[in-house]
Amino acid sequence: MTTTSTASDWQQWQTSWDRQQEWYMPDREERFRVMIDAVEAVAGRTPLVLDLACGTGSISDRVLRRLPGARTVCVDIDPVLLTIARGHFAGDERVTFAEADLTDPDWTERLPVTSFDAVVTATALHWLDTEPLRRLYGTLAGLLREGGVFLNADHMYDESAPRLNAAMNALLTKGQARQRREGALDWADWWSRVADAPALTEPAARRFALLGDPREPRPAGTKPGRPTATSWHLATLREQGFAEARQIWCSASDALVAALR
């Protein structure tokens, strides 16, 4: 991995993030495909999309490749991931950025616009406790135009099938062990490379001060109270102002839910 700030280097960083995330979620690209299918079906081929907790901009990258007439607003709190995303999309006027904490009641004030055709997010909102997530769903209902769509692909479970869940999770674990032997990076490995990269020294220092060192285990008792059942998400989306909500994709331990404003 090179560490200068050329366009190709930022592309390498984004690709390495994608590969690290795929180690945890081998069907990640499939969930993105279904997500963008839903955006196109509901909002057409030129939507204004809010990429919520955007990370390095993986979803925006897929949206813009599939729907080149789209525009995206990427919002995140992580200085490292935003630095990579900004580098990756440098010069692309279809993409704008906002740095914001989604648990801050005033986070929408940092957005350049406040009405969207679609909101998309993946494997990010499970970091929020139950009540902050409930409030966020209500905020998102207010950001979407009438008829707009919200899509959340995250760690959600159908707890009615424990044996099937266990079997599929065992298969995933087996595949991960094989990939690790072949050199795949996990979360801690990837962040160790960030910490050693001169091009990311300043954003990494800010990230570690703001959010902690991701290479270190979370202290006991600090794990968020995550609502993991798909049924909770669907019921809460309706409760918070969405007219319709349903699951449109699932794997052994993840689901993609869609909600219409």
N, C-alpha and C positions, 0 to 999 in steps of 0.2 A: 504494500500500500504506500503510494507516494504521499507526501505531506505538503506540497505546495498548493496554491489556490487556483489552479487553472480549471477550466470547465471540465476537462477529462478527469481531473482528480476528484472534483465534487461528484461526478457521475460514479466514480469508483466507490466513494463513501456511501452514496445512496444504494448502489448495488450490494455492497457488503452488509448494509442494514437489512435489505430485503432477504439476503441469504440467511442472516442470523434469525430473522423473524420466521422464515420458512422452516427452520429447524424445529421450532415449536408448533408451527401450523403448516403442514405440508400442502394443504389444500387452500392456501391463502389466495392464490391467483384465481381460483374458482369462485371464492366468495366475492372478490373484487368484480369479476365478470358479472355475477348475478346482481351486485349492487348497481353497476352502471347500466345493466339492462333495465332495472327499475327506474333509475333516473331518466333514461331516454324514454321509457314508456309513459311516464307521468309528465315530465317537463320538456320533452322534445330534445332537439339536437343542439340548441344554443342556450343551455340553462346557466343561471348564476348559482354557483354551488358554494356552500360553506363547508370547508374541510376542517372538521372539528378535531382538536388534538392531532394535528396533521403529521407530527413527527417530521420525517425527512421529505414529506410530500408524496409518498407512494401512491395514495389514492388519486390525488390531483394529477399525477403523471399519467395514470391509466385513463382518467376521465378525459384529459386533453388529447391523448393519442386516439381514443375512440371517438370523441366528440370535439373536433378541433375548433368549432365555433363556440365552445363553452368558455366561461370565465370562472375562476375559483378564488376564494378568499381563504387563506391558510392561517389558522390560529393555533398556537401552542404556547406553553410556558417554558419549555426546555431550550436554553440558549444554544446548546450543541446541535440539537436536531434542527432548530430553525436556521442556524448558520449553514448547515449542509443543504437544507431546502432552498435557502436564498441563493446559494452558489449554484445549485442544480438548475434553478429557473432564471438565473440572471439574464436580463434582456428580454424575457417573455412578458409582454405587457398584459397577458391574460391572467396573470397571477399576482395577487397582492398578499401582504402578510400583516399579521397583528400578533403581538406578544401579550398574552393575557392568562390569568388564573381563572379557570372555570368555576372555582368555588367562591370567587369574589362576586357579590351581588351586582356590581357595576361593570362586569367584564365586557358587556356588549357595547359600552361606550368607546371601546378601543377599535371597534369594527369600522371600516370605511363606509359600509352601507348596512342597513338594518332590515332588509327584506330579501328573501332568497327563494329560489325555485326548489332547491334541494339542500338538505344538510346530510353529510356523510361522515361516518367515523367507524373505526375498527380497533378492537383490542386496546381501548384506552379508558373507557368510562368505568371499567371494573375497579379502577383505582379509587373511585369515589365511594364514600359511605352512602348508606341508603337515603338519608334525608337530603344531602346535597344533590344526589342524582335525581331524586324526585323534583326538586326545585329546578334543576337544569332542564328536565323534560318540559316543564311548564314554560321556561324561558324560550326554549326552541320552538314550541308551538306558536309563540308570539313573533318569532323571527321569520317564520315561513309564510309566504303568501297563501291565500285561500286556494286549496287544491295542491299545495306543495307537498313534498315527501321527505320524511326523515328516515334514514337507514343506519342501523347500529349493528355491526357484526362484532360479537364479543363472546366472552366465556359465559355461556348460559347452558343449563343442563335440563334435560327431561328426566326428572328423578323417578319416573314411573318404571324405568327399565334398567335397574342397577346391574344386572348380569351382562346385558349388552354393552352398557357403558364401560364396565370393567374389562370386557374382552377387547373392545376397540382401543381403550387406553393402554392395554398391555401391548397391543400391536404397535401403537405409536411409540411407546417406550423402547421396544425392540429396535424399531427403525432409527430412533435417535441414537441409541448406543452404537449401531453400525456406522452412522454418519459421523459420530464423534471420532471413531477409530480412523475414519477417512479424512479428518481434519476440519470438520464443521465447527464454527464458532458458536458458543452460547452467549447469553446476555453478559456475563462477567468478562469473558474473553474480548467481546467487542468493545466494551467500555475501557478495558485495559489498553487497547490500541488507540482509542480516543485520547486517553491520558498521556500517551507517548507521542502524540502527533503535534509537532510545532504549530501547524496551521490552526489547531483547535485549542491551543493553550489558554487563551483568554476566555472563550465561551465555556470551556471545560471547568475552569476555576469558578466561574459564575454559577454553572450548573451544580457543581458539588456543594457550593455554599448555600444555594437556594433549595435544592432538593435532596441533598445528601449524595454520598458516593455509591453509585449503583453496583459497585463490585462487592460491597459489604452486605452481609445478611441483614434483613430488617430485624430490629430488636423484638424480643418476645412481647406480645401484647399490642403491637402497632399495626397488625394486618387490618386493612379496612373491613368494615362490615358489609361485605359485598352481597348484593341480592343476585343469586345465581340462577334462580328458576326462571325459565322463559316466561312462564305464566305471570310472574311478578312484573316483568317489563311490559308485557302487553296490557295488563290491567292498569298499570301506572300511566302509560302513555294515554290511554283513553281518559283516565281520571284527570290528567293534566291538560286536556283540551283537544286531543286528536280525535277526528271523526271516526277513523278506522285504524286498526292495528292488527297485524298478523305476522306469523313466522313465514319467511319465504325460502329459507335455506338452512340446513343444519348438518353438523358432523357429530362425532361422538361427544365432544365437549364444548362445541361452539355453535352459535346460531346467528342468523341474520334476520332481524325483525324490521319490518317496514311500517310506517305510520303515515296516514294522510291527514293533512290539516283540513 
